[in-house]
Amino acid sequence: MAQQEGAERAPRGQDHLTTTTEQGRFCVARCACGWRGPARRARSQARTDAEAHTAGL
């Protein structure tokens, strides 16, 4: 399960927009609300973390 940091909800009027970023050999999913998933070796798993975050709202 993804680790959460920061606020869980986006600021008023802002959608939960998730992205993935490369950090060396790892990929991390992040959201505009401040949530950050764990570092993953597989991009597909980072995308799954992001989908789980937005689905859980």
matplotlib code that plots the C-alpha trace (Angstrom):
import matplotlib.pyplot as plt

x = [0.0, 1.3, 2.7, 1.1, 2.8, 1.2, -2.5, -4.9, -7.2, -6.5, -7.0, -10.5, -11.0, -8.0, -8.3, -6.2, -3.7, -1.2, 2.1, 5.1, 8.7, 12.0, 14.5, 17.5, 16.4, 13.1, 9.8, 7.6, 3.9, 2.9, -0.3, -1.1, -2.6, 0.9, 0.5, 3.6, 3.8, 6.8, 9.7, 9.2, 11.5, 8.5, 6.8, 3.6, 3.5, 4.0, 1.1, -1.0, -0.2, -1.4, -4.6, -5.2, -4.7, -7.3, -9.8, -9.6, -11.0]
y = [0.0, 3.5, 5.7, 9.1, 12.4, 15.7, 16.5, 14.0, 16.4, 18.9, 22.6, 23.9, 24.1, 21.8, 18.3, 15.4, 15.4, 12.5, 12.3, 9.9, 11.1, 9.2, 9.3, 7.3, 3.7, 4.4, 5.9, 7.8, 8.7, 12.2, 14.1, 17.8, 17.4, 16.6, 12.8, 10.8, 7.1, 4.9, 4.6, 1.7, 0.0, -0.6, 2.4, 0.4, -0.1, 3.6, 4.3, 1.7, 3.5, 6.8, 5.1, 3.6, 7.1, 8.7, 5.8, 5.9, 9.5]
z = [0.0, -0.8, 1.9, 2.3, 3.1, 3.6, 3.2, 1.7, 0.1, -2.7, -2.0, -2.8, -6.6, -7.4, -8.8, -7.8, -10.6, -10.4, -12.2, -12.1, -12.0, -12.4, -9.6, -10.8, -11.1, -9.4, -10.3, -7.8, -8.1, -6.8, -6.6, -6.6, -3.1, -1.6, -1.6, -2.6, -3.2, -2.5, -4.9, -7.3, -9.8, -12.1, -13.7, -14.0, -10.2, -9.6, -11.9, -10.0, -6.8, -8.3, -9.5, -6.0, -4.5, -6.7, -6.4, -2.6, -2.4]

ax = plt.figure().add_subplot(projection="3d")
ax.plot(x, y, z, "-o")
ax.set_aspect("equal")
plt.show()
